[in-house]
Every structure is written in structure tokens, then in C-alpha cells.
Amino acid sequence: MMQRILLCAFIWMAAIWPAAGQAQDMFWSTTLPAITGTDTLGLHLRSLREQQDGSRQSAQPAPAPSATAFRYTPSPRRRAANLAQFVAKSRQNDPKGAADLERLFASTDVVEAMRAPLAEAGLRIDDVADAYAVYWINAWQASRGVDDDVSRRMATAVRNQVAGVMASTGALRGASDAAKQEMAESLLIQAALIAAAMEQSKSSPELGRQLAAAVSQGARGMNLDLAAMTLTEDGFVPAN
């Protein structure tokens, strides 16, 4: 039940944002899309559809890519630099929110705190494909305004889709541990912030609409058209 796990693990992230107000509106409408749009890793829906079509036509499933291709050895020094960069990007549009994030990151290792809850869903914090799966699921749910539990089967299916597309497109070919860590940690922080905002939006339909628009815009910057897909127990499929 990954979505609930993330909310339980990162409910303290919601506390750094006021329940309403101009600062929060600015963050979700401008800062989040700006942050996601700077990520170099793109997941192409066309590649996913081609992969799905090919798997339906093939008698034998394609071999799963090696897990080691997506994993890295985390460095505390790199993590500190990654979080500082995240704060710097946030500060361009929301100085107060960025200051709150900076204080939070200084007091808590937010990425390490995700290790145990993600493990319950069969995912890891030191794996780029896993991090993308967490972000993708949270972003899709936020874009649809749904807050359903995510089963281990579903999380694994999405993770395998991500890994397959990354392998087929060569997205991580030759990537260093530093590059993988930067990608993964940015995705995990975004996923946690989305989860926190989804919790807050339960009492504010307007905030929910703003969040959906902001997350959808940010995802488009990563070549993800969330409106064109549907999440199932077997992963994402093209929307009807």
C-alpha cells in the first residue's frame, strides 16, 4: 500500500506548507513544474506503448534488465548537494517555501527516511527505476485527484515498466553513481511533496485542482502525458 505508506512517512512534509495562502499556491503552480521540468530523465509514452504492443505480439516476454543498471551507492555528500540544489530551484519562485525546505532538510535525512516504507512496497531508495515509479504513481494519482492504496503488485509492475523503457532507450547508459543519485533523489523528494499536498487537498477542492494542474504540467516537462494513461494492477496502460 505504497500511497498510504508515503503519506505516513512524509506527513511532516505537509507541515512546512500552510493549509492555504499565496505562498503555497505559488509553489504548486510554478515551482513544482519548474523543478520537474529540469530533470534530464524522460519516460516516453510512445516507447511504453510500443513495448506493450510488442509484448502482446511476442510469445516469449522480453528478459528483464539487470537491476544493477539502475542502482547506485548513495553518498551523503552528494545527497547534501542534491538537496541544496533542490532548495535553490525552489527559491527562484517561492523563497519562503524554499527556506522551510532548507530547515527540514537540515534537521532530517528525508531520503533515508523513505527506505523502510518503500521497502514494504518492494522498492528501494537507491534505485533510479524505483524512484521514478514512486514519482509516476504519485503524479498520476494527483493529476486524477484520487488517493487509492497502491499494492505491492502494482508498484512492482510500474517499476518493471520504467526499467524496461529505460533499458530500451538507453536513458542511463554510462550514467555515474552521482548522476543516478541526483535523478533518484529529485524524484523521491517530488513524490513526497506531492503526497503531502494530496493530503492537504482533501480539505480544499481548489488546492486539489491547482495541484492536479501543476503536477500534470511538471510531468509534461518529463515527456509524461498523465491524461493519456490509466493505472492498473499490472501497471500503466493507455487510456481509452
LOMINU-854753 format. One record per residue: residue number from 1; chain; x, y negated, z of N, C-alpha, C in turn. Coordinates in Angstrom, 3 decimals, decimal comma. Example, Ala and Ser with C-alpha at 12.3 -4.5 7.8 and 13.67 -1.06 7.14 Angstrom:
<1; "A"; <13,190; 5,690; 7,800>; <12,300; 4,500; 7,800>; <13,200; 3,300; 7,800>> <2; "A"; <12,850; 2,250; 7,080>; <13,670; 1,060; 7,140>; <12,900; -0,030; 7,870>> 
# end
This chain:
<1; "A"; <0,838; 1,192; 0,000>; <0,000; 0,000; 0,000>; <0,874; -1,245; 0,000>> <2; "A"; <1,522; -1,499; -1,122>; <2,581; -2,489; -1,154>; <2,093; -3,899; -0,886>> <3; "A"; <0,959; -4,278; -1,460>; <0,499; -5,651; -1,282>; <0,280; -5,970; 0,191>> <4; "A"; <-0,372; -5,083; 0,925>; <-0,591; -5,311; 2,352>; <0,727; -5,323; 3,098>> <5; "A"; <1,644; -4,441; 2,713>; <2,947; -4,387; 3,365>; <3,679; -5,706; 3,189>> <6; "A"; <3,664; -6,239; 1,974>; <4,344; -7,510; 1,731>; <3,734; -8,620; 2,563>> <7; "A"; <2,416; -8,648; 2,660>; <1,785; -9,694; 3,446>; <2,156; -9,580; 4,912>> <8; "A"; <2,203; -8,355; 5,424>; <2,580; -8,174; 6,823>; <4,022; -8,586; 7,061>> <9; "A"; <4,879; -8,281; 6,097>; <6,298; -8,580; 6,272>; <6,595; -10,069; 6,136>> <10; "A"; <5,809; -10,778; 5,300>; <6,154; -12,159; 4,987>; <5,083; -13,170; 5,364>> <11; "A"; <4,257; -12,796; 6,328>; <3,226; -13,722; 6,747>; <3,845; -14,993; 7,324>> <12; "A"; <5,100; -14,851; 7,822>; <5,784; -16,043; 8,338>; <6,136; -17,007; 7,219>> <13; "A"; <6,177; -16,553; 5,971>; <6,447; -17,485; 4,881>; <5,273; -18,424; 4,678>> <14; "A"; <4,072; -17,933; 4,938>; <2,897; -18,787; 4,793>; <2,914; -19,923; 5,805>> <15; "A"; <3,531; -19,682; 6,942>; <3,516; -20,686; 8,000>; <4,316; -21,932; 7,632>> <16; "A"; <5,213; -21,828; 6,652>; <6,018; -23,001; 6,318>; <5,283; -23,937; 5,368>> <17; "A"; <4,117; -23,489; 4,850>; <3,343; -24,350; 3,971>; <2,057; -24,754; 4,678>> <18; "A"; <1,680; -26,036; 4,623>; <0,405; -26,441; 5,216>; <-0,744; -25,756; 4,504>> <19; "A"; <-1,856; -25,578; 5,203>; <-3,004; -24,887; 4,618>; <-3,541; -25,634; 3,403>> <20; "A"; <-3,346; -26,932; 3,374>; <-3,785; -27,715; 2,228>; <-2,932; -28,970; 2,167>> <21; "A"; <-3,090; -29,749; 1,109>; <-2,379; -31,014; 1,058>; <-1,558; -31,144; -0,206>> <22; "A"; <-1,111; -32,376; -0,459>; <-0,428; -32,704; -1,691>; <0,873; -31,941; -1,852>> <23; "A"; <1,625; -31,755; -0,756>; <2,915; -31,085; -0,874>; <2,749; -29,665; -1,374>> <24; "A"; <1,795; -28,969; -0,814>; <1,597; -27,590; -1,236>; <1,065; -27,524; -2,661>> <25; "A"; <0,118; -28,412; -2,992>; <-0,401; -28,433; -4,342>; <0,721; -28,657; -5,345>> <26; "A"; <1,659; -29,566; -5,014>; <2,767; -29,851; -5,912>; <3,650; -28,619; -6,068>> <27; "A"; <3,886; -27,915; -4,952>; <4,759; -26,740; -5,030>; <4,185; -25,701; -5,977>> <28; "A"; <2,907; -25,367; -5,762>; <2,350; -24,262; -6,544>; <2,064; -24,666; -7,988>> <29; "A"; <1,861; -25,945; -8,264>; <1,539; -26,351; -9,630>; <2,771; -26,690; -10,454>> <30; "A"; <3,889; -27,042; -9,808>; <5,067; -27,454; -10,571>; <6,323; -26,683; -10,213>> <31; "A"; <6,592; -26,494; -8,939>; <7,851; -25,884; -8,553>; <7,912; -24,407; -8,896>> <32; "A"; <6,863; -23,657; -8,592>; <6,898; -22,228; -8,872>; <7,094; -21,940; -10,352>> <33; "A"; <6,340; -22,578; -11,261>; <6,616; -22,330; -12,680>; <8,026; -22,726; -13,078>> <34; "A"; <8,537; -23,809; -12,511>; <9,889; -24,239; -12,866>; <10,919; -23,204; -12,435>> <35; "A"; <10,728; -22,637; -11,242>; <11,674; -21,634; -10,754>; <11,617; -20,386; -11,612>> <36; "A"; <10,428; -19,886; -11,857>; <10,317; -18,646; -12,618>; <10,778; -18,855; -14,045>> <37; "A"; <10,565; -20,032; -14,576>; <10,949; -20,281; -15,952>; <12,447; -20,296; -16,163>> <38; "A"; <13,231; -20,437; -15,115>; <14,674; -20,466; -15,262>; <15,290; -19,079; -15,250>> <39; "A"; <14,524; -18,049; -14,907>; <15,076; -16,702; -14,894>; <15,447; -16,271; -16,303>> <40; "A"; <16,592; -15,617; -16,422>; <17,059; -15,182; -17,733>; <16,455; -13,854; -18,140>> <41; "A"; <15,872; -13,129; -17,200>; <15,339; -11,803; -17,485>; <13,907; -11,903; -17,971>> <42; "A"; <13,631; -11,455; -19,160>; <12,278; -11,468; -19,711>; <11,786; -10,054; -19,983>> <43; "A"; <10,530; -9,801; -19,639>; <9,925; -8,495; -19,911>; <8,891; -8,693; -21,015>> <44; "A"; <9,116; -8,101; -22,175>; <8,292; -8,391; -23,343>; <7,127; -7,412; -23,445>> <45; "A"; <5,933; -7,965; -23,477>; <4,749; -7,118; -23,564>; <4,743; -6,311; -24,859>> <46; "A"; <5,257; -6,878; -25,934>; <5,305; -6,135; -27,190>; <6,150; -4,872; -27,033>> <47; "A"; <7,268; -4,994; -26,356>; <8,114; -3,819; -26,136>; <7,380; -2,785; -25,296>> <48; "A"; <6,644; -3,262; -24,289>; <5,895; -2,347; -23,441>; <4,835; -1,619; -24,258>> <49; "A"; <4,119; -2,342; -25,111>; <3,083; -1,705; -25,917>; <3,697; -0,691; -26,887>> <50; "A"; <4,822; -1,059; -27,486>; <5,474; -0,132; -28,405>; <5,925; 1,116; -27,669>> <51; "A"; <6,436; 0,907; -26,451>; <6,869; 2,045; -25,657>; <5,677; 2,944; -25,316>> <52; "A"; <4,548; 2,329; -24,947>; <3,361; 3,106; -24,613>; <2,829; 3,843; -25,843>> <53; "A"; <2,805; 3,163; -27,007>; <2,337; 3,805; -28,221>; <3,232; 4,975; -28,601>> <54; "A"; <4,533; 4,768; -28,440>; <5,464; 5,826; -28,768>; <5,324; 7,020; -27,851>> <55; "A"; <5,039; 6,764; -26,574>; <4,899; 7,868; -25,626>; <3,638; 8,667; -25,902>> <56; "A"; <2,591; 7,996; -26,413>; <1,362; 8,718; -26,729>; <1,550; 9,621; -27,954>> <57; "A"; <2,447; 9,197; -28,867>; <2,656; 9,949; -30,083>; <3,696; 11,050; -29,917>> <58; "A"; <4,509; 10,968; -28,887>; <5,595; 11,916; -28,694>; <5,147; 13,073; -27,818>> <59; "A"; <5,575; 14,271; -28,187>; <5,232; 15,457; -27,398>; <6,058; 15,516; -26,131>> <60; "A"; <7,263; 14,965; -26,176>; <8,155; 15,000; -25,037>; <8,360; 13,579; -24,518>> <61; "A"; <8,208; 13,339; -23,214>; <8,433; 11,994; -22,686>; <9,899; 11,604; -22,796>> <62; "A"; <10,121; 10,325; -22,991>; <11,497; 9,844; -23,076>; <12,178; 10,013; -21,727>> <63; "A"; <13,468; 10,358; -21,726>; <14,167; 10,531; -20,458>; <14,238; 9,219; -19,684>> <64; "A"; <14,067; 9,316; -18,384>; <14,111; 8,121; -17,543>; <15,534; 7,585; -17,478>> <65; "A"; <15,713; 6,267; -17,563>; <17,058; 5,715; -17,462>; <17,631; 5,939; -16,076>> <66; "A"; <18,933; 5,972; -16,008>; <19,603; 6,206; -14,731>; <19,315; 5,069; -13,762>> <67; "A"; <18,994; 5,439; -12,513>; <18,689; 4,424; -11,507>; <19,888; 3,530; -11,237>> <68; "A"; <21,084; 4,063; -11,420>; <22,290; 3,282; -11,114>; <22,427; 2,074; -12,035>> <69; "A"; <21,755; 2,107; -13,189>; <21,859; 0,990; -14,123>; <21,237; -0,279; -13,561>> <70; "A"; <20,338; -0,125; -12,594>; <19,600; -1,273; -12,066>; <20,009; -1,652; -10,648>> <71; "A"; <20,816; -0,835; -10,033>; <21,197; -1,085; -8,640>; <22,512; -1,840; -8,540>> <72; "A"; <22,707; -2,436; -7,392>; <23,917; -3,222; -7,152>; <24,252; -3,145; -5,670>> <73; "A"; <25,464; -3,523; -5,337>; <25,877; -3,595; -3,940>; <25,691; -5,026; -3,458>> <74; "A"; <24,743; -5,269; -2,549>; <24,482; -6,650; -2,120>; <25,672; -7,265; -1,400>> <75; "A"; <25,838; -8,546; -1,622>; <26,878; -9,319; -0,942>; <26,215; -10,420; -0,127>> <76; "A"; <26,469; -10,475; 1,179>; <25,887; -11,562; 1,992>; <26,277; -12,944; 1,474>> <77; "A"; <27,498; -13,077; 0,994>; <27,940; -14,382; 0,487>; <27,153; -14,765; -0,762>> <78; "A"; <26,967; -13,801; -1,662>; <26,177; -14,092; -2,860>; <24,732; -14,389; -2,493>> <79; "A"; <24,208; -13,670; -1,497>; <22,820; -13,922; -1,089>; <22,656; -15,348; -0,591>> <80; "A"; <23,592; -15,802; 0,217>; <23,522; -17,170; 0,722>; <23,547; -18,173; -0,432>> <81; "A"; <24,373; -17,899; -1,428>; <24,455; -18,793; -2,581>; <23,163; -18,748; -3,395>> <82; "A"; <22,597; -17,552; -3,539>; <21,351; -17,417; -4,294>; <20,214; -18,172; -3,625>> <83; "A"; <20,116; -18,051; -2,304>; <19,049; -18,739; -1,587>; <19,235; -20,251; -1,644>> <84; "A"; <20,493; -20,686; -1,576>; <20,771; -22,121; -1,678>; <20,364; -22,649; -3,052>> <85; "A"; <20,600; -21,841; -4,085>; <20,195; -22,243; -5,432>; <18,673; -22,301; -5,551>> <86; "A"; <18,005; -21,355; -4,930>; <16,541; -21,342; -4,929>; <16,008; -22,611; -4,273>> <87; "A"; <16,596; -22,992; -3,147>; <16,183; -24,208; -2,448>; <16,438; -25,430; -3,326>> <88; "A"; <17,593; -25,456; -3,994>; <17,935; -26,604; -4,828>; <16,927; -26,786; -5,966>> <89; "A"; <16,494; -25,676; -6,581>; <15,493; -25,767; -7,645>; <14,163; -26,269; -7,092>> <90; "A"; <13,805; -25,805; -5,890>; <12,568; -26,244; -5,269>; <12,597; -27,731; -4,941>> <91; "A"; <13,768; -28,207; -4,521>; <13,889; -29,595; -4,069>; <13,606; -30,580; -5,194>> <92; "A"; <13,786; -30,177; -6,447>; <13,562; -31,089; -7,568>; <12,118; -31,584; -7,613>> <93; "A"; <11,185; -30,747; -7,173>; <9,770; -31,113; -7,252>; <9,089; -31,245; -5,900>> <94; "A"; <9,653; -30,608; -4,869>; <8,996; -30,600; -3,563>; <10,053; -30,662; -2,458>> <95; "A"; <10,585; -31,849; -2,164>; <11,656; -31,959; -1,168>; <11,269; -31,415; 0,207>> <96; "A"; <10,040; -31,680; 0,656>; <9,644; -31,201; 1,981>; <9,557; -29,674; 2,005>> <97; "A"; <8,921; -29,116; 0,983>; <8,834; -27,662; 0,916>; <10,204; -27,024; 0,840>> <98; "A"; <11,117; -27,648; 0,097>; <12,471; -27,119; -0,010>; <13,185; -27,159; 1,336>> <99; "A"; <12,960; -28,226; 2,105>; <13,574; -28,327; 3,429>; <13,041; -27,239; 4,353>> <100; "A"; <11,739; -26,952; 4,255>; <11,162; -25,880; 5,065>; <11,754; -24,526; 4,672>> <101; "A"; <11,903; -24,306; 3,366>; <12,517; -23,066; 2,907>; <13,952; -22,945; 3,408>> <102; "A"; <14,677; -24,033; 3,352>; <16,069; -24,028; 3,789>; <16,175; -23,636; 5,257>> <103; "A"; <15,289; -24,178; 6,097>; <15,310; -23,823; 7,517>; <14,945; -22,351; 7,706>> <104; "A"; <13,973; -21,875; 6,940>; <13,576; -20,470; 7,046>; <14,722; -19,548; 6,653>> <105; "A"; <15,378; -19,855; 5,539>; <16,478; -19,011; 5,071>; <17,641; -19,026; 6,046>> <106; "A"; <17,825; -20,158; 6,751>; <18,914; -20,252; 7,713>; <18,644; -19,433; 8,967>> <107; "A"; <17,368; -19,209; 9,291>; <17,010; -18,517; 10,532>; <16,728; -17,032; 10,335>> <108; "A"; <16,447; -16,616; 9,103>; <16,033; -15,238; 8,845>; <16,622; -14,743; 7,535>> <109; "A"; <17,117; -13,524; 7,525>; <17,553; -12,908; 6,277>; <16,301; -12,351; 5,608>> <110; "A"; <15,676; -13,181; 4,794>; <14,368; -12,829; 4,251>; <14,426; -11,648; 3,294>> <111; "A"; <15,540; -11,481; 2,602>; <15,653; -10,362; 1,672>; <15,821; -9,055; 2,436>> <112; "A"; <16,680; -9,045; 3,423>; <16,886; -7,830; 4,217>; <15,597; -7,431; 4,925>> <113; "A"; <14,787; -8,402; 5,306>; <13,527; -8,105; 5,979>; <12,561; -7,353; 5,076>> <114; "A"; <12,797; -7,386; 3,782>; <11,924; -6,687; 2,847>; <12,281; -5,205; 2,699>> <115; "A"; <13,437; -4,803; 3,197>; <13,915; -3,444; 2,946>; <12,929; -2,383; 3,434>> <116; "A"; <12,530; -2,460; 4,692>; <11,669; -1,427; 5,264>; <10,282; -1,400; 4,634>> <117; "A"; <9,591; -2,549; 4,514>; <8,251; -2,488; 3,918>; <8,267; -2,015; 2,473>> <118; "A"; <9,274; -2,406; 1,695>; <9,320; -1,944; 0,317>; <9,640; -0,452; 0,245>> <119; "A"; <10,439; 0,036; 1,193>; <10,760; 1,465; 1,220>; <9,496; 2,300; 1,390>> <120; "A"; <8,518; 1,776; 2,115>; <7,266; 2,503; 2,295>; <6,521; 2,669; 0,983>> <121; "A"; <6,787; 1,784; 0,033>; <6,180; 1,885; -1,292>; <7,110; 2,583; -2,274>> <122; "A"; <8,238; 3,098; -1,790>; <9,180; 3,796; -2,650>; <10,092; 2,882; -3,435>> <123; "A"; <10,238; 1,623; -2,998>; <11,043; 0,645; -3,714>; <12,217; 0,177; -2,861>> <124; "A"; <13,182; -0,457; -3,519>; <14,407; -0,896; -2,841>; <14,624; -2,383; -3,083>> <125; "A"; <15,386; -3,005; -2,173>; <15,715; -4,416; -2,360>; <16,955; -4,598; -3,220>> <126; "A"; <17,746; -3,533; -3,411>; <18,991; -3,637; -4,165>; <18,851; -3,013; -5,552>> <127; "A"; <17,706; -3,224; -6,171>; <17,416; -2,657; -7,479>; <16,619; -3,689; -8,278>> <128; "A"; <17,152; -4,104; -9,423>; <16,502; -5,153; -10,210>; <15,141; -4,698; -10,722>> <129; "A"; <15,039; -3,452; -11,173>; <13,755; -2,955; -11,689>; <12,707; -2,942; -10,590>> <130; "A"; <13,089; -2,552; -9,383>; <12,154; -2,544; -8,265>; <11,695; -3,964; -7,949>> <131; "A"; <12,634; -4,902; -7,925>; <12,290; -6,291; -7,613>; <11,339; -6,865; -8,660>> <132; "A"; <11,592; -6,533; -9,939>; <10,706; -7,024; -10,984>; <9,316; -6,434; -10,834>> <133; "A"; <9,249; -5,163; -10,454>; <7,943; -4,522; -10,265>; <7,152; -5,217; -9,162>> <134; "A"; <7,817; -5,561; -8,054>; <7,145; -6,252; -6,956>; <6,611; -7,601; -7,432>> <135; "A"; <7,471; -8,355; -8,127>; <7,037; -9,657; -8,635>; <5,875; -9,496; -9,611>> <136; "A"; <6,003; -8,558; -10,536>; <4,998; -8,382; -11,593>; <3,634; -8,043; -10,997>> <137; "A"; <3,614; -7,127; -10,049>; <2,345; -6,738; -9,414>; <1,733; -7,924; -8,670>> <138; "A"; <2,539; -8,610; -7,867>; <2,007; -9,748; -7,108>; <1,519; -10,859; -8,026>> <139; "A"; <2,296; -11,133; -9,082>; <1,911; -12,195; -10,004>; <0,597; -11,848; -10,703>> <140; "A"; <0,456; -10,602; -11,142>; <-0,783; -10,217; -11,820>; <-1,972; -10,337; -10,877>> <141; "A"; <-1,812; -9,850; -9,648>; <-2,924; -9,946; -8,699>; <-3,293; -11,402; -8,426>> <142; "A"; <-2,282; -12,260; -8,255>; <-2,566; -13,673; -8,001>; <-3,262; -14,306; -9,200>> <143; "A"; <-2,862; -13,933; -10,411>; <-3,473; -14,513; -11,605>; <-4,933; -14,113; -11,747>> <144; "A"; <-5,310; -12,967; -11,168>; <-6,692; -12,486; -11,246>; <-7,484; -12,790; -9,975>> <145; "A"; <-6,802; -13,302; -8,957>; <-7,488; -13,587; -7,704>; <-7,928; -12,346; -6,971>> <146; "A"; <-7,185; -11,262; -7,113>; <-7,506; -10,016; -6,419>; <-6,424; -9,724; -5,388>> <147; "A"; <-6,813; -9,004; -4,339>; <-5,884; -8,717; -3,243>; <-6,052; -7,250; -2,842>> <148; "A"; <-5,875; -6,368; -3,812>; <-6,071; -4,947; -3,570>; <-4,788; -4,298; -3,076>> <149; "A"; <-4,958; -3,223; -2,313>; <-3,801; -2,432; -1,908>; <-3,160; -1,804; -3,139>> <150; "A"; <-1,852; -1,636; -3,078>; <-1,105; -1,015; -4,170>; <-0,535; 0,297; -3,675>> <151; "A"; <-0,913; 1,381; -4,318>; <-0,464; 2,699; -3,886>; <0,985; 2,933; -4,281>> <152; "A"; <1,592; 3,909; -3,642>; <2,961; 4,293; -3,987>; <3,019; 4,763; -5,442>> <153; "A"; <2,009; 5,467; -5,877>; <1,966; 5,921; -7,270>; <1,976; 4,743; -8,227>> <154; "A"; <1,163; 3,727; -7,936>; <1,090; 2,560; -8,797>; <2,414; 1,809; -8,820>> <155; "A"; <3,006; 1,619; -7,641>; <4,283; 0,910; -7,554>; <5,354; 1,639; -8,344>> <156; "A"; <5,387; 2,964; -8,230>; <6,374; 3,756; -8,951>; <6,151; 3,673; -10,454>> <157; "A"; <4,883; 3,709; -10,876>; <4,575; 3,640; -12,305>; <5,036; 2,315; -12,901>> <158; "A"; <4,778; 1,206; -12,194>; <5,195; -0,098; -12,704>; <6,712; -0,190; -12,717>> <159; "A"; <7,342; 0,313; -11,669>; <8,799; 0,297; -11,622>; <9,388; 1,074; -12,813>> <160; "A"; <8,804; 2,204; -13,144>; <9,297; 3,001; -14,263>; <9,080; 2,290; -15,594>> <161; "A"; <7,976; 1,544; -15,718>; <7,750; 0,758; -16,920>; <8,827; -0,309; -17,072>> <162; "A"; <9,118; -1,000; -15,976>; <10,148; -2,038; -16,003>; <11,485; -1,433; -16,401>> <163; "A"; <11,845; -0,327; -15,760>; <13,134; 0,309; -16,037>; <13,228; 0,743; -17,494>> <164; "A"; <12,122; 1,288; -18,026>; <12,136; 1,736; -19,411>; <12,345; 0,601; -20,389>> <165; "A"; <11,647; -0,521; -20,151>; <11,780; -1,657; -21,055>; <13,158; -2,293; -20,914>> <166; "A"; <13,644; -2,419; -19,700>; <14,983; -2,974; -19,502>; <16,031; -2,133; -20,222>> <167; "A"; <15,884; -0,819; -20,124>; <16,851; 0,071; -20,767>; <16,769; -0,035; -22,283>> <168; "A"; <15,536; -0,101; -22,820>; <15,372; -0,122; -24,271>; <15,807; -1,441; -24,888>> <169; "A"; <15,678; -2,539; -24,126>; <16,060; -3,849; -24,653>; <17,486; -4,237; -24,285>> <170; "A"; <18,133; -3,425; -23,439>; <19,493; -3,746; -23,031>; <19,581; -4,978; -22,160>> <171; "A"; <18,508; -5,268; -21,418>; <18,453; -6,506; -20,633>; <19,570; -6,611; -19,612>> <172; "A"; <20,014; -5,486; -19,066>; <21,048; -5,516; -18,027>; <22,372; -4,936; -18,502>> <173; "A"; <22,508; -4,709; -19,794>; <23,732; -4,106; -20,304>; <24,931; -4,997; -19,967>> <174; "A"; <25,857; -4,444; -19,230>; <27,058; -5,179; -18,866>; <26,884; -6,167; -17,730>> <175; "A"; <25,698; -6,204; -17,119>; <25,463; -7,167; -16,032>; <26,280; -6,795; -14,808>> <176; "A"; <26,853; -7,788; -14,176>; <27,643; -7,575; -12,969>; <26,744; -7,419; -11,756>> <177; "A"; <27,319; -6,962; -10,646>; <26,561; -6,894; -9,401>; <26,026; -8,271; -9,022>> <178; "A"; <26,836; -9,296; -9,253>; <26,411; -10,660; -8,899>; <25,189; -11,074; -9,704>> <179; "A"; <25,184; -10,770; -11,010>; <24,048; -11,138; -11,854>; <22,800; -10,355; -11,453>> <180; "A"; <22,963; -9,062; -11,179>; <21,818; -8,249; -10,767>; <21,251; -8,746; -9,443>> <181; "A"; <22,125; -9,085; -8,505>; <21,653; -9,552; -7,202>; <20,906; -10,868; -7,340>> <182; "A"; <21,411; -11,772; -8,174>; <20,734; -13,060; -8,358>; <19,335; -12,857; -8,938>> <183; "A"; <19,217; -11,987; -9,946>; <17,913; -11,719; -10,547>; <16,958; -11,108; -9,532>> <184; "A"; <17,421; -10,068; -8,853>; <16,551; -9,339; -7,927>; <16,088; -10,218; -6,780>> <185; "A"; <16,995; -10,971; -6,181>; <16,622; -11,756; -5,014>; <15,704; -12,909; -5,375>> <186; "A"; <15,896; -13,497; -6,557>; <14,973; -14,538; -7,006>; <13,572; -13,969; -7,170>> <187; "A"; <13,469; -12,776; -7,771>; <12,175; -12,142; -7,972>; <11,513; -11,785; -6,649>> <188; "A"; <12,293; -11,274; -5,699>; <11,731; -10,880; -4,405>; <11,213; -12,090; -3,628>> <189; "A"; <11,958; -13,192; -3,645>; <11,511; -14,397; -2,945>; <10,227; -14,927; -3,585>> <190; "A"; <10,189; -14,942; -4,917>; <8,983; -15,395; -5,597>; <7,785; -14,517; -5,227>> <191; "A"; <8,013; -13,205; -5,200>; <6,921; -12,282; -4,856>; <6,414; -12,542; -3,444>> <192; "A"; <7,315; -12,795; -2,516>; <6,919; -13,048; -1,135>; <6,145; -14,356; -1,012>> <193; "A"; <6,587; -15,380; -1,725>; <5,875; -16,654; -1,691>; <4,483; -16,522; -2,302>> <194; "A"; <4,380; -15,756; -3,379>; <3,073; -15,523; -3,982>; <2,155; -14,805; -3,002>> <195; "A"; <2,699; -13,771; -2,321>; <1,890; -13,025; -1,353>; <1,400; -13,937; -0,236>> <196; "A"; <2,286; -14,820; 0,243>; <1,893; -15,744; 1,307>; <0,814; -16,700; 0,822>> <197; "A"; <0,968; -17,198; -0,405>; <-0,031; -18,125; -0,946>; <-1,368; -17,432; -1,166>> <198; "A"; <-1,326; -16,159; -1,570>; <-2,577; -15,420; -1,744>; <-3,325; -15,299; -0,420>> <199; "A"; <-2,590; -15,098; 0,647>; <-3,224; -15,011; 1,958>; <-3,891; -16,336; 2,316>> <200; "A"; <-3,196; -17,437; 2,058>; <-3,761; -18,746; 2,357>; <-4,978; -19,064; 1,493>> <201; "A"; <-4,950; -18,623; 0,244>; <-6,016; -18,982; -0,686>; <-7,340; -18,312; -0,353>> <202; "A"; <-7,327; -17,343; 0,563>; <-8,577; -16,685; 0,949>; <-9,571; -17,677; 1,538>> <203; "A"; <-9,072; -18,734; 2,151>; <-9,950; -19,732; 2,751>; <-10,097; -20,975; 1,884>> <204; "A"; <-9,518; -20,928; 0,683>; <-9,580; -22,095; -0,196>; <-9,674; -21,648; -1,645>> <205; "A"; <-10,882; -21,572; -2,202>; <-11,018; -21,182; -3,607>; <-10,228; -22,082; -4,544>> <206; "A"; <-10,156; -23,374; -4,228>; <-9,422; -24,294; -5,083>; <-7,939; -23,947; -5,090>> <207; "A"; <-7,382; -23,624; -3,917>; <-5,986; -23,212; -3,851>; <-5,775; -21,925; -4,652>> <208; "A"; <-6,739; -21,023; -4,582>; <-6,637; -19,791; -5,350>; <-6,569; -20,060; -6,839>> <209; "A"; <-7,365; -21,009; -7,321>; <-7,340; -21,356; -8,745>; <-6,010; -22,007; -9,124>> <210; "A"; <-5,507; -22,875; -8,249>; <-4,219; -23,507; -8,521>; <-3,101; -22,474; -8,538>> <211; "A"; <-3,158; -21,542; -7,606>; <-2,142; -20,501; -7,548>; <-2,181; -19,640; -8,805>> <212; "A"; <-3,379; -19,241; -9,226>; <-3,516; -18,418; -10,425>; <-2,924; -19,119; -11,641>> <213; "A"; <-3,211; -20,410; -11,774>; <-2,693; -21,167; -12,918>; <-1,177; -21,292; -12,855>> <214; "A"; <-0,651; -21,572; -11,650>; <0,787; -21,753; -11,505>; <1,545; -20,458; -11,762>> <215; "A"; <1,040; -19,365; -11,202>; <1,703; -18,078; -11,381>; <1,644; -17,648; -12,844>> <216; "A"; <0,512; -17,850; -13,492>; <0,383; -17,490; -14,901>; <1,352; -18,294; -15,758>> <217; "A"; <1,491; -19,580; -15,445>; <2,413; -20,425; -16,189>; <3,851; -19,966; -15,979>> <218; "A"; <4,204; -19,663; -14,728>; <5,556; -19,194; -14,452>; <5,851; -17,879; -15,145>> <219; "A"; <4,882; -16,977; -15,164>; <5,079; -15,681; -15,812>; <5,284; -15,846; -17,315>> <220; "A"; <4,563; -16,795; -17,924>; <4,757; -17,022; -19,359>; <6,177; -17,462; -19,659>> <221; "A"; <6,799; -18,159; -18,706>; <8,195; -18,536; -18,879>; <9,132; -17,344; -18,850>> <222; "A"; <8,629; -16,203; -18,395>; <9,409; -14,962; -18,377>; <8,881; -13,983; -19,429>> <223; "A"; <8,147; -14,495; -20,419>; <7,588; -13,686; -21,502>; <6,559; -12,671; -21,018>> <224; "A"; <5,850; -13,006; -19,959>; <4,786; -12,154; -19,445>; <3,449; -12,872; -19,607>> <225; "A"; <2,570; -12,311; -20,411>; <1,217; -12,845; -20,555>; <0,320; -12,012; -19,655>> <226; "A"; <0,117; -12,467; -18,432>; <-0,620; -11,680; -17,445>; <-2,064; -11,446; -17,864>> <227; "A"; <-2,638; -12,349; -18,645>; <-4,020; -12,188; -19,074>; <-4,176; -11,061; -20,085>> <228; "A"; <-3,071; -10,619; -20,679>; <-3,138; -9,601; -21,737>; <-2,946; -8,192; -21,204>> <229; "A"; <-2,931; -8,044; -19,883>; <-2,660; -6,724; -19,312>; <-3,568; -6,441; -18,129>> <230; "A"; <-3,700; -5,164; -17,833>; <-4,504; -4,694; -16,711>; <-3,676; -3,711; -15,895>> <231; "A"; <-3,772; -3,808; -14,575>; <-3,019; -2,928; -13,688>; <-3,861; -1,707; -13,339>> <232; "A"; <-3,286; -0,524; -13,552>; <-3,961; 0,735; -13,229>; <-3,064; 1,577; -12,330>> <233; "A"; <-3,567; 2,718; -11,886>; <-2,769; 3,625; -11,057>; <-1,545; 4,130; -11,809>> <234; "A"; <-1,601; 4,099; -13,134>; <-0,484; 4,563; -13,949>; <0,334; 3,416; -14,513>> <235; "A"; <0,190; 2,243; -13,915>; <0,962; 1,089; -14,358>; <0,134; 0,120; -15,184>> <236; "A"; <0,825; -0,781; -15,879>; <0,139; -1,785; -16,678>; <-0,211; -1,233; -18,061>> <237; "A"; <-1,393; -1,612; -18,526>; <-1,842; -1,259; -19,863>; <-2,394; -2,524; -20,495>> <238; "A"; <-2,415; -2,606; -21,832>; <-3,005; -3,773; -22,480>; <-4,464; -3,942; -22,100>> <239; "A"; <-4,870; -5,179; -21,857>; <-6,260; -5,457; -21,515>; <-7,148; -5,211; -22,713>> <240; "A"; <-8,353; -4,790; -22,458>; <-9,312; -4,542; -23,543>; <-9,834; -5,861; -24,103>> 
# end
